[in-house]
């Protein structure tokens, strides 16, 4: 998985970049078929805005969050993204393992 972190109106420091990358370890623990991640960190006056787009197998998943603190915004965005990735994983799992119908079980 490739993580691309960019910043608008902010200097990306090494600790900020490593914090974002470490938070995505939680996402990859739940679903390892992620291809590419684009993260944009932006400062709008006093509001910190974070958005991420994850390219998974056959789907693009997007999440964003705003907060007064950049680290809190990153945490909120990761929580949203984690829920969406788990939901996508469950959809894939439910389609792959459909139970046999009565007509197939009777034969």
Buried (B, 14 or more C-beta within 10 A) or exposed (E): EEBEBEBEEBEEEEEBBEBBEEBBEEBBEEBEEBEEBBBBBBBEEEEBBBBBBBBBEEEEBEBBBBBEEBBBBBBBBBBBBBEBBEEBBEEBEEEEEEEEEEEEEEE
